[in-house]
Amino acid sequence: ETATEPPGGLGADTNTMYNSSQPLRSSQEESSTSGVPLSGEHAEADKFEKFERWLRENGADYSMLELREYVTKEGVGSNLSENDEGEEKKEAGMKDSNNVSSDCQSKNDESSEMRGVHSRVNIPPNTVCVSIPRKCLITVEMGQATPIGQSILNSDLDLDAPKHIFLMVYLLWDRKVNGDKSFFKPYYDILPKTLSNMPIFWSDDELAYLEGSYLLAQIADRNDAITDDYQAICEIAPELADIATLDEFKWARMCVCSRNFGLQVDGHRTSALVPYSDMLNHYRPRETKWTFDDESQCFTITTLQTIPAGAQVYDSYGQKCNHRFLLNYGFAVEDNREIDGFCPNEVPLELGVMPDDPLFDAKQEFWTRGDGPQTSGGVGGGVAALAAAVTAASASRHQHLDPNAVVSSALEAATAAAVGRNKQLHSNTSTRNCSLSGNISDDSIPPVKRVRVCVSNNENTRILFSMLRVLACNDIELRAISSSPASSINDGTCPSYVSRALLGLSASNMGTALASSSGVFYRTCRDIRHPLGLRNERAAMEHLMETVGRALAMYPTTLTQDVIDLEDEMSYPRFSNKRHAKIQVRGEKEVLHHYAQWARTSLDVMDVI
């Protein structure tokens, strides 16, 4: 998954996540999360003391804070962090099961603990509690300056997460080439040796805990994307294979994904690994904000409220669905709600016109209206050609030329593009079509549309109901929605048939369009925002029930069973992969049950009407 970077500047918080609804967290922390200072004879003390000494000697200031570790009953530890270009981040500790951390150590690692950052003293609001000088940051530009980075820059590789790649390249290259002489060696030494909490490293047995979840496909996609990137870079920079295996490349990807910050440095957007700052665990609502201060040339973290002495100091990874937390940070938030009760957990629902629908051809045309592959400019190739034709037609009037003749070649090109586009869409969606229609993979199946929904009346919810109404249409309703004008876009220079072509009408309907006397805007399957009638709305809700039922049938357990299982901390230990997987699938089912209840309630109301 590629996520947007958090904005640089004060209060940048796009990648934070909330996992709890209590705003006054310090009073609710459990004694188990008070932690033990990383000092004295403690197992990991030596390397952390060297790490902190390295930071102080190079100008870092975090004198009001200290690192602590938490040893769980299960001996399983972790530390949080995220952000991929995919997500950008920081590190986290825990607070209840709602706080988590992704700086995780292997279950077999000698130091199975979670770590976090705590305050030594009472820290007032608006206090800079962490200041890390620029020289201690690893930036995208440093990775670009390496031999491998230069090879990537001079190539035309289409990488999954380019900014992450350059951070990974520097991390791997510097550790291998400079070794013990590296300036960043004290930082490298405290990075987790393994990341067994990250789903891309889970065993088959652990992945089985996610049976039925769409997250399984995302995990496979992430593994494939990382493998493709590794192989592609090795093709143009063979030396990558000498400094890192594929497994090491994956480790670097997830370290960067879970730790990098999106920054604005001297007016330039970049991403960076920020030692110490990436060790703050996640909590919502946020209690701190971070930025790069151009004046002091330091990365700073500032408190937003009073933090009592001894309390853990948190970062917020942003408001996110648990699947992003789990995929990118290796944890799921037990109660993933904002203080207003909103839960961002979501589920993708797949919809498409069934091959046995008697109105298949007509629905398919409307269903795919406006679809098309995106160019770098965000416009489909056929539409782009027609857009140029509109401009040409307008100009031709001033040159006393026949605009129809000027546009005709563009129409032919657009039609050809549409044919190629449909073939590509059929190819790209064959797997998803199988999930929608059993084992059917016939080319006649139109593209499946996927919409992510959560328990909220937001834009995606409105799109879902719009598409359901289209699929539920009878002949009269379909003709009404596919030909009813909404608003004119004809400015006197654009022939109506070009307007219709721009909006995705097929070439077979061009004759009718050519006869039209005015250009109008025709709606797509995403735009039916109000019920078309009782019959259609009832059929749409029944279709929703069937769609939700198919999704729920994919899981081996019920929502009720999941709730019971999560009460059993012996079988589902806190911070374990097994528990995080259970939290993820429970959250998906909660969303699905919400829409099932919505559909049932709607049908009951319509029965009364």
Secondary structure, 3 states (H helix, E strand, C coil): CCCCCCCCCCCECCCCCCCCCCCCCHHHCCHHHCCEECCCCCCCHHHHHHHHHHHHHCCCECCCEEEEEECCCCCCCCCCCCEECCEECCCCCCCCCCCCCCCCCCCCCCCCCEEEEEECCCECCCCEEEEEEHHHCEEHHHHHCCHHHHHHHCCCCCCCCHHHHHHHHHHHHHHHHCHHHCCCHHHHHHCCCCCCCCHHHCCHHHHHHHCCCCHHHHHHHHHHHHHHHHHHHHHHCCCHHHHCCHHHHHHHHHHHHHHCEEEEECCEEEEEECCCHHHCEECCCCCEEEEEECCCCEEEEEECCCECCCCECEECCCCCCHHHHHHHHCCCCCCCCCCCCCCCCEEEEEECCCCCCCCHHHHHHHHCCCCCCCCCCCCCHHHHHHHHHHHHHHHHHHCCCCHHHHHHHHHHHHHHHHHHHHHHHHHHCHHHHHHHCCCCCCCCCCCCEEEEEECCCCHHHHHHHHHHHHHCCCHHHHHHHHHCEEEECCCCCCCHHHHHHHCCCCHHHHHHHHHCCCCEEECCCCCCCCCCCHHHHHHHHHHHHHHHHHHHCCCCCCHHHHHHHHCCCCCCCCCCHHHHHHHHHHHHHHHHHHHHHHHHHHHHHHHHC
